[in-house]
Amino acid sequence: HHSHIGTEWIPQAGLSFHLPHTIELKASASKGFRYPTIREMYMFPSQNPGLLPERLMNYELSLLQNLLENRLILGVNLFRSAGDNMIQTIITNGKPLNVNTGKIDNAGLEMSVACRLNNRIYLTTNYSCLNMKYKITGAPEHKLYAGGSYTTRRWTFSTGVQFIRGLFTSTGQNPQKENFTLWNVRLNYKATNRLSFLLKSENLLNQK
């Protein structure tokens, strides 16, 4: 219940089916609702006190399978999200302004593979494809990630590479898209049960 807009019902429901051969099937439907924050309405140059709340309906269907005594996990997820009044910061008259950009209608596919080779080596990869009927700033059409970790008694080394293709940096009459690749690494040392040291480096490929 909100003092400005009254009562808003936000339902969600889901089903999960455990099938033979360690297969799990899930289906869900949920409503999302978000009222503009104080920052978006009254703070900083992009403020806009006339913002309306965001509303979204999301539907998902996922399939998950565990193989090799749970050492290999495969996943596929289909989704669709439809909503309106999504809030974004848009350059208006040369200045940033928070505005309700209208409708959103996204559909996509996500796939993932995770494998634990042994007690020390863990590998994972995932891919997502997004189809946007109404283009959204900051949303990529394709995203691919591959990473892994190696663990000893006290040391853990992990690294991951993420490839982004078709990220919209601006929409409208002349939409702009960018592609880039990110590479991050982390090294963790467990000195005692209560003390650990972490060294990490991000964006090793110096992407802008």
Buried (B, 14 or more C-beta within 10 A) or exposed (E): EEEEEEEEEEEEEEEEEEEEEEEBBBBBBBBEBBBBEEEBBEEEEBBBEEBEBBBBEBBBBBBBBBEEEEEBBBBEBBBBBBBBBBBBBBEEEEEEBBBBBEEBEBBBEBBBBBBBEEEEEBBBBBBBBBEBEBBBBEBBBBBBBBBBBEBEEEEBBBBBBBBBBBBBEEBEEEEEBEEBEBBBBBBBBBEEEEEEEEEEEEEEEEEE
